[in-house]
């Protein structure tokens, strides 16, 4: 399991014949080129706050990555980050052509559907046989099963599908230390392990088949949303009470009441000039998915409630 990044040398054999070292600026570029000669080709769709960091980390770790995003400045930035090693595509179908893994990191299922299935340009139409779709977007568990059903309808059951939402923010995305909740067929998870391992600091394989990862992520997001809201309320209360908010933050951070979200989200509150970590609309979208889930029938009187 990755911790702070990954080295493909432990997974991918490196070919002995390499170009003359004088052609490369650094030893890191030489190592990266050697890895890319054997590493599986990746397509990465969704170069937003977290997606960009994930794609850039994969690229730096030796994976050949082609990026796609509807926002041209994101593509330009990815090309610049890649320093000649990255490539981009104009359509989802183009980015999916001739890759072993297609990683989806768009914000919503409403964006993922045309990305995958749009007539003439959808990624599924470009994927080679036995390619793998890694769904890193936070979506409703039922949506994962919908993707699987549509693949069957299109006679593309050969495509492997992994439900693999991620958590950790832009910083951990760029460092390759995300928490990943992965579910799917065991053989598919093993096949995708080098990619998931590279992106993760904590890789959880959730039992129960497709949809299990998304269920775990939605539960996780409920807790995350509560912590973000209460961190804001706590610091607002400290300000109204006339306390020094920086001193209050340090004291609370060292107490039993602290949490990762509190430590991560409060500093930008205290330093407004710092860029925000993520849009409030993202966590609101995730929590809304949980609220929309069909209510379960309450247990009968006397039954055990787990």
MARMI-751550 format. One record per residue (C-alpha): x negated, y, z negated; residue in one letter. Coordinates in pm, 1 decimal. Each point is the difference from the previous one (the first is absolute). Layout:
% residues N
<r u="X" v="Y" w="Z" r="A"/>
...
% end
This chain:
% residues 306
<r u="0.0" v="0.0" w="0.0" r="X"/>
<r u="-129.8" v="342.4" w="89.4" r="X"/>
<r u="-97.1" v="243.3" w="-270.4" r="X"/>
<r u="-101.0" v="339.0" w="129.9" r="X"/>
<r u="-19.7" v="-108.7" w="362.6" r="X"/>
<r u="-112.2" v="-307.3" w="189.7" r="X"/>
<r u="-287.5" v="-137.8" w="195.4" r="X"/>
<r u="84.4" v="-206.5" w="304.8" r="X"/>
<r u="-334.5" v="-173.8" w="-35.0" r="X"/>
<r u="163.3" v="-229.6" w="-256.0" r="X"/>
<r u="277.4" v="-90.2" w="245.2" r="X"/>
<r u="-122.7" v="53.6" w="355.4" r="X"/>
<r u="-325.4" v="-145.4" w="135.4" r="X"/>
<r u="-228.6" v="261.7" w="152.5" r="X"/>
<r u="-159.2" v="-61.3" w="336.8" r="X"/>
<r u="-381.2" v="11.1" w="-10.7" r="X"/>
<r u="-51.0" v="193.8" w="324.3" r="X"/>
<r u="50.4" v="373.9" w="-51.9" r="X"/>
<r u="-82.9" v="309.2" w="205.5" r="X"/>
<r u="-320.1" v="190.6" w="-73.5" r="X"/>
<r u="33.7" v="175.8" w="-334.6" r="X"/>
<r u="-119.6" v="329.5" w="144.2" r="X"/>
<r u="335.3" v="33.7" w="176.6" r="X"/>
<r u="179.8" v="40.0" w="-333.2" r="X"/>
<r u="-19.7" v="284.5" w="-248.0" r="X"/>
<r u="21.1" v="-212.3" w="-315.4" r="X"/>
<r u="-30.9" v="-359.2" w="-116.1" r="X"/>
<r u="369.4" v="17.6" w="-92.9" r="X"/>
<r u="94.7" v="55.6" w="364.2" r="X"/>
<r u="-211.5" v="-301.2" w="96.3" r="X"/>
<r u="171.7" v="-218.1" w="-259.8" r="X"/>
<r u="340.4" v="126.7" w="112.8" r="X"/>
<r u="-72.8" v="-82.7" w="362.1" r="X"/>
<r u="-112.5" v="-352.7" w="-93.1" r="X"/>
<r u="317.8" v="-61.5" w="-195.7" r="X"/>
<r u="222.6" v="126.5" w="278.7" r="X"/>
<r u="-146.3" v="-255.9" w="241.6" r="X"/>
<r u="184.9" v="-273.5" w="-192.3" r="X"/>
<r u="267.7" v="174.7" w="-209.2" r="X"/>
<r u="361.4" v="-33.4" w="119.7" r="X"/>
<r u="143.8" v="293.8" w="192.3" r="X"/>
<r u="254.0" v="207.2" w="-188.9" r="X"/>
<r u="273.7" v="242.5" w="101.0" r="X"/>
<r u="102.7" v="251.4" w="-265.0" r="X"/>
<r u="326.2" v="194.8" w="35.5" r="X"/>
<r u="72.0" v="286.3" w="-238.6" r="X"/>
<r u="-299.2" v="224.4" w="-69.7" r="X"/>
<r u="160.0" v="201.7" w="-279.8" r="X"/>
<r u="-136.4" v="81.9" w="-345.5" r="X"/>
<r u="-61.7" v="-362.7" w="-95.4" r="X"/>
<r u="-6.4" v="-158.3" w="344.8" r="X"/>
<r u="-289.4" v="213.9" w="114.6" r="X"/>
<r u="-212.1" v="-100.9" w="-297.7" r="X"/>
<r u="85.1" v="-367.7" w="50.2" r="X"/>
<r u="-83.5" v="7.5" w="370.1" r="X"/>
<r u="-322.7" v="191.6" w="-60.0" r="X"/>
<r u="-107.0" v="-244.7" w="-270.9" r="X"/>
<r u="62.2" v="-297.7" w="226.9" r="X"/>
<r u="-202.4" v="168.6" w="271.1" r="X"/>
<r u="-289.9" v="74.9" w="-235.5" r="X"/>
<r u="11.7" v="-359.4" w="-123.8" r="X"/>
<r u="-66.6" v="-136.1" w="346.6" r="X"/>
<r u="342.6" v="-63.2" w="151.4" r="X"/>
<r u="65.7" v="130.9" w="352.6" r="X"/>
<r u="307.9" v="221.1" w="-51.8" r="X"/>
<r u="226.8" v="166.1" w="255.0" r="X"/>
<r u="230.6" v="259.0" w="-150.6" r="X"/>
<r u="345.6" v="123.8" w="88.4" r="X"/>
<r u="205.2" v="288.5" w="-135.5" r="X"/>
<r u="262.9" v="231.8" w="145.2" r="X"/>
<r u="-196.0" v="297.7" w="-142.6" r="X"/>
<r u="-284.0" v="84.2" w="237.6" r="X"/>
<r u="-218.3" v="176.6" w="-263.0" r="X"/>
<r u="-3.5" v="-325.5" w="-198.9" r="X"/>
<r u="-136.5" v="-184.7" w="303.7" r="X"/>
<r u="-259.7" v="270.6" w="59.4" r="X"/>
<r u="-110.8" v="-20.9" w="-362.6" r="X"/>
<r u="-26.9" v="-379.1" w="19.5" r="X"/>
<r u="-216.7" v="20.3" w="311.2" r="X"/>
<r u="-225.3" v="251.7" w="-173.9" r="X"/>
<r u="-21.3" v="-218.6" w="-310.3" r="X"/>
<r u="-95.1" v="-301.0" w="209.9" r="X"/>
<r u="-299.6" v="174.6" w="160.7" r="X"/>
<r u="41.2" v="-194.9" w="322.1" r="X"/>
<r u="103.0" v="-330.4" w="-161.1" r="X"/>
<r u="373.0" v="79.9" w="-24.4" r="X"/>
<r u="252.4" v="1.9" w="283.1" r="X"/>
<r u="359.5" v="117.8" w="29.6" r="X"/>
<r u="301.1" v="-86.6" w="213.2" r="X"/>
<r u="290.7" v="197.2" w="143.6" r="X"/>
<r u="277.7" v="-252.8" w="-70.4" r="X"/>
<r u="68.5" v="-279.4" w="-250.5" r="X"/>
<r u="-10.8" v="-255.0" w="280.5" r="X"/>
<r u="-339.6" v="126.0" w="111.0" r="X"/>
<r u="-148.2" v="-5.0" w="-350.6" r="X"/>
<r u="126.8" v="-356.5" w="-55.6" r="X"/>
<r u="-156.2" v="-140.6" w="315.5" r="X"/>
<r u="-283.0" v="-248.4" w="-52.4" r="X"/>
<r u="-10.6" v="22.9" w="-382.0" r="X"/>
<r u="17.8" v="-276.6" w="-257.6" r="X"/>
<r u="162.0" v="213.8" w="-270.6" r="X"/>
<r u="253.6" v="281.6" w="27.7" r="X"/>
<r u="24.7" v="204.0" w="-320.6" r="X"/>
<r u="312.7" v="210.0" w="-49.9" r="X"/>
<r u="-33.2" v="287.3" w="-248.8" r="X"/>
<r u="277.5" v="237.0" w="107.6" r="X"/>
<r u="217.0" v="163.3" w="-266.4" r="X"/>
<r u="340.6" v="-159.8" w="58.3" r="X"/>
<r u="180.1" v="-287.3" w="166.6" r="X"/>
<r u="163.7" v="257.9" w="229.6" r="X"/>
<r u="-349.0" v="70.6" w="134.9" r="X"/>
<r u="-107.2" v="-364.9" w="0.1" r="X"/>
<r u="288.2" v="-126.3" w="216.2" r="X"/>
<r u="-81.9" v="195.4" w="318.3" r="X"/>
<r u="-370.1" v="-46.7" w="-68.6" r="X"/>
<r u="46.8" v="-375.0" w="21.5" r="X"/>
<r u="296.0" v="-46.3" w="230.6" r="X"/>
<r u="58.6" v="304.9" w="223.9" r="X"/>
<r u="78.4" v="-103.7" w="360.0" r="X"/>
<r u="-308.7" v="9.3" w="216.7" r="X"/>
<r u="-235.8" v="147.6" w="-260.4" r="X"/>
<r u="53.8" v="-199.1" w="-321.4" r="X"/>
<r u="-300.6" v="-167.6" w="-158.0" r="X"/>
<r u="154.5" v="-348.0" w="12.7" r="X"/>
<r u="-5.0" v="16.0" w="379.4" r="X"/>
<r u="-375.4" v="55.2" w="-5.9" r="X"/>
<r u="-101.4" v="-256.6" w="-261.7" r="X"/>
<r u="-182.6" v="-310.6" w="117.0" r="X"/>
<r u="122.0" v="-343.8" w="-104.9" r="X"/>
<r u="-56.5" v="-91.8" w="-365.0" r="X"/>
<r u="-87.1" v="358.1" w="-95.2" r="X"/>
<r u="82.1" v="117.3" w="-353.4" r="X"/>
<r u="215.6" v="293.6" w="-108.8" r="X"/>
<r u="-99.2" v="129.0" w="-344.7" r="X"/>
<r u="281.1" v="218.9" w="-134.9" r="X"/>
<r u="-162.5" v="235.6" w="-250.2" r="X"/>
<r u="290.5" v="246.9" w="2.3" r="X"/>
<r u="229.4" v="10.4" w="-301.7" r="X"/>
<r u="333.2" v="-122.3" w="136.2" r="X"/>
<r u="304.8" v="-184.5" w="-130.6" r="X"/>
<r u="-58.4" v="-375.6" w="-38.3" r="X"/>
<r u="289.6" v="-70.2" w="237.3" r="X"/>
<r u="-177.0" v="198.6" w="271.5" r="X"/>
<r u="-290.2" v="-246.7" w="0.9" r="X"/>
<r u="245.7" v="-281.8" w="67.4" r="X"/>
<r u="158.2" v="213.3" w="272.7" r="X"/>
<r u="-337.0" v="28.8" w="173.2" r="X"/>
<r u="-41.5" v="-375.6" w="-15.9" r="X"/>
<r u="348.8" v="-52.6" w="150.0" r="X"/>
<r u="-66.9" v="242.8" w="284.5" r="X"/>
<r u="-327.8" v="-173.1" w="81.1" r="X"/>
<r u="191.0" v="-328.2" w="30.8" r="X"/>
<r u="261.9" v="164.8" w="221.6" r="X"/>
<r u="-275.5" v="124.8" w="227.8" r="X"/>
<r u="-153.4" v="-348.5" w="12.9" r="X"/>
<r u="-309.6" v="126.0" w="-183.5" r="X"/>
<r u="1.2" v="-237.6" w="-295.4" r="X"/>
<r u="-368.4" v="-52.9" w="74.9" r="X"/>
<r u="-71.9" v="337.8" w="-161.6" r="X"/>
<r u="-105.1" v="-33.4" w="-363.8" r="X"/>
<r u="166.8" v="243.3" w="-240.8" r="X"/>
<r u="-135.0" v="108.0" w="-337.3" r="X"/>
<r u="193.8" v="214.1" w="-247.7" r="X"/>
<r u="-277.8" v="203.3" w="-158.9" r="X"/>
<r u="95.0" v="337.7" w="-154.9" r="X"/>
<r u="-280.1" v="195.2" w="-164.4" r="X"/>
<r u="-41.4" v="236.7" w="-293.8" r="X"/>
<r u="-274.7" v="224.9" w="-128.7" r="X"/>
<r u="-1.8" v="332.1" w="183.9" r="X"/>
<r u="-224.6" v="154.3" w="261.1" r="X"/>
<r u="-319.4" v="-20.0" w="-206.0" r="X"/>
<r u="22.7" v="-372.5" w="-64.0" r="X"/>
<r u="108.5" v="-57.5" w="360.1" r="X"/>
<r u="-324.2" v="156.6" w="122.2" r="X"/>
<r u="-203.7" v="-194.6" w="-256.7" r="X"/>
<r u="158.4" v="-336.3" w="81.6" r="X"/>
<r u="130.1" v="-48.5" w="-355.1" r="X"/>
<r u="376.7" v="-4.3" w="51.6" r="X"/>
<r u="242.7" v="-225.9" w="-180.3" r="X"/>
<r u="162.9" v="-224.1" w="262.5" r="X"/>
<r u="312.1" v="-211.8" w="-48.1" r="X"/>
<r u="-21.6" v="-264.5" w="272.2" r="X"/>
<r u="251.9" v="-269.2" w="88.0" r="X"/>
<r u="61.4" v="-234.9" w="288.6" r="X"/>
<r u="-103.5" v="-343.3" w="117.5" r="X"/>
<r u="-306.7" v="-129.0" w="-184.1" r="X"/>
<r u="-190.0" v="-68.5" w="322.6" r="X"/>
<r u="75.8" v="351.3" w="125.6" r="X"/>
<r u="-121.0" v="156.8" w="-324.2" r="X"/>
<r u="-323.0" v="-199.8" w="19.9" r="X"/>
<r u="-46.6" v="106.3" w="362.0" r="X"/>
<r u="40.7" v="368.1" w="-91.5" r="X"/>
<r u="-204.5" v="-20.5" w="-320.2" r="X"/>
<r u="-313.2" v="174.9" w="136.2" r="X"/>
<r u="210.1" v="303.8" w="95.3" r="X"/>
<r u="206.4" v="10.1" w="-319.6" r="X"/>
<r u="-308.1" v="-63.0" w="-212.0" r="X"/>
<r u="-183.8" v="287.9" w="162.5" r="X"/>
<r u="280.9" v="243.9" w="-79.3" r="X"/>
<r u="65.9" v="-110.7" w="-356.7" r="X"/>
<r u="-136.0" v="28.9" w="-348.9" r="X"/>
<r u="288.8" v="-215.5" w="-124.7" r="X"/>
<r u="157.0" v="-245.8" w="242.6" r="X"/>
<r u="315.5" v="-166.7" w="-128.9" r="X"/>
<r u="146.5" v="-291.9" w="193.2" r="X"/>
<r u="370.0" v="8.7" w="-85.6" r="X"/>
<r u="186.1" v="-334.8" w="17.8" r="X"/>
<r u="337.6" v="-42.6" w="161.3" r="X"/>
<r u="-81.7" v="57.4" w="365.5" r="X"/>
<r u="60.2" v="309.2" w="211.5" r="X"/>
<r u="156.7" v="285.9" w="-193.5" r="X"/>
<r u="-169.9" v="-93.6" w="-325.7" r="X"/>
<r u="-265.7" v="267.0" w="40.8" r="X"/>
<r u="258.4" v="270.8" w="66.6" r="X"/>
<r u="203.8" v="-106.7" w="-302.3" r="X"/>
<r u="-307.9" v="27.4" w="-221.1" r="X"/>
<r u="-89.0" v="338.8" w="149.3" r="X"/>
<r u="349.5" v="141.2" w="-59.4" r="X"/>
<r u="-14.9" v="-103.5" w="-366.0" r="X"/>
<r u="-345.0" v="157.4" w="-17.9" r="X"/>
<r u="131.6" v="323.3" w="153.9" r="X"/>
<r u="277.5" v="27.1" w="-259.0" r="X"/>
<r u="-264.6" v="6.2" w="-271.5" r="X"/>
<r u="-220.1" v="236.7" w="200.6" r="X"/>
<r u="289.1" v="240.0" w="58.8" r="X"/>
<r u="89.7" v="4.8" w="-369.1" r="X"/>
<r u="-360.9" v="72.7" w="-96.0" r="X"/>
<r u="-30.9" v="282.5" w="253.5" r="X"/>
<r u="324.9" v="159.9" w="-117.0" r="X"/>
<r u="-87.9" v="-30.2" w="-366.9" r="X"/>
<r u="-352.7" v="130.3" w="55.1" r="X"/>
<r u="152.7" v="313.2" w="152.4" r="X"/>
<r u="251.3" v="33.4" w="-282.9" r="X"/>
<r u="-266.1" v="-48.1" w="-268.0" r="X"/>
<r u="-231.4" v="263.3" w="144.6" r="X"/>
<r u="291.8" v="239.3" w="53.1" r="X"/>
<r u="100.7" v="-45.0" w="-363.0" r="X"/>
<r u="-357.5" v="67.0" w="-110.7" r="X"/>
<r u="-2.9" v="324.5" w="199.8" r="X"/>
<r u="338.6" v="114.1" w="-137.1" r="X"/>
<r u="-120.2" v="-78.5" w="-351.7" r="X"/>
<r u="-293.5" v="237.5" w="51.0" r="X"/>
<r u="-266.5" v="-269.1" w="-13.0" r="X"/>
<r u="-322.1" v="8.7" w="198.3" r="X"/>
<r u="101.5" v="-237.0" w="278.3" r="X"/>
<r u="-354.1" v="-113.2" w="78.2" r="X"/>
<r u="-63.9" v="-87.8" w="-362.1" r="X"/>
<r u="337.9" v="-172.0" w="-17.8" r="X"/>
<r u="-84.2" v="-203.8" w="308.8" r="X"/>
<r u="-333.2" v="-115.7" w="-142.9" r="X"/>
<r u="160.8" v="-95.9" w="-330.6" r="X"/>
<r u="284.7" v="-189.0" w="166.3" r="X"/>
<r u="-238.3" v="-172.0" w="240.6" r="X"/>
<r u="-192.0" v="-142.1" w="-295.1" r="X"/>
<r u="316.9" v="-117.4" w="-176.1" r="X"/>
<r u="212.9" v="-312.8" w="25.4" r="X"/>
<r u="257.1" v="201.4" w="197.0" r="X"/>
<r u="-226.9" v="39.3" w="302.1" r="X"/>
<r u="36.4" v="-179.1" w="332.3" r="X"/>
<r u="-179.9" v="-18.2" w="333.0" r="X"/>
<r u="260.6" v="226.8" w="159.1" r="X"/>
<r u="-35.1" v="253.9" w="-281.4" r="X"/>
<r u="-377.7" v="13.5" w="41.2" r="X"/>
<r u="25.6" v="12.1" w="380.6" r="X"/>
<r u="283.4" v="249.5" w="49.9" r="X"/>
<r u="-44.8" v="256.8" w="-277.5" r="X"/>
<r u="-337.2" v="149.7" w="110.2" r="X"/>
<r u="152.1" v="144.3" w="320.6" r="X"/>
<r u="277.9" v="150.0" w="-215.0" r="X"/>
<r u="-263.9" v="181.1" w="-204.4" r="X"/>
<r u="-200.3" v="104.7" w="307.5" r="X"/>
<r u="261.2" v="107.2" w="257.4" r="X"/>
<r u="-264.3" v="74.9" w="261.9" r="X"/>
<r u="-75.2" v="-372.6" w="24.4" r="X"/>
<r u="176.7" v="-184.3" w="280.1" r="X"/>
<r u="288.9" v="-222.4" w="-118.7" r="X"/>
<r u="-57.0" v="-375.4" w="1.0" r="X"/>
<r u="325.0" v="-81.6" w="176.6" r="X"/>
<r u="338.5" v="143.1" w="89.0" r="X"/>
<r u="277.3" v="-30.7" w="-258.1" r="X"/>
<r u="223.0" v="-122.1" w="281.7" r="X"/>
<r u="-202.4" v="-323.7" w="21.6" r="X"/>
<r u="61.7" v="-115.7" w="-358.1" r="X"/>
<r u="359.3" v="124.0" w="25.3" r="X"/>
<r u="46.5" v="-209.3" w="313.3" r="X"/>
<r u="-136.3" v="-310.4" w="-172.9" r="X"/>
<r u="215.7" v="42.5" w="-309.9" r="X"/>
<r u="306.1" v="61.7" w="217.9" r="X"/>
<r u="-51.4" v="-343.4" w="156.4" r="X"/>
<r u="36.1" v="-157.4" w="-342.2" r="X"/>
<r u="315.3" v="199.2" w="-76.0" r="X"/>
<r u="154.9" v="-109.1" w="329.5" r="X"/>
<r u="-50.1" v="-368.6" w="-68.8" r="X"/>
<r u="324.7" v="-185.2" w="-51.4" r="X"/>
<r u="93.3" v="-27.4" w="-365.8" r="X"/>
<r u="-35.3" v="-346.7" w="-141.3" r="X"/>
<r u="297.7" v="-167.7" w="-160.9" r="X"/>
<r u="-41.3" v="26.1" w="-378.8" r="X"/>
<r u="-74.0" v="-330.2" w="-174.7" r="X"/>
<r u="292.2" v="-184.6" w="-152.4" r="X"/>
<r u="51.3" v="31.4" w="-373.7" r="X"/>
<r u="-235.7" v="-228.2" w="-185.6" r="X"/>
<r u="-239.0" v="-60.4" w="288.7" r="X"/>
<r u="-368.2" v="69.4" w="-32.7" r="X"/>
<r u="-124.9" v="323.5" w="153.9" r="X"/>
<r u="-362.6" v="-11.3" w="104.6" r="X"/>
% end
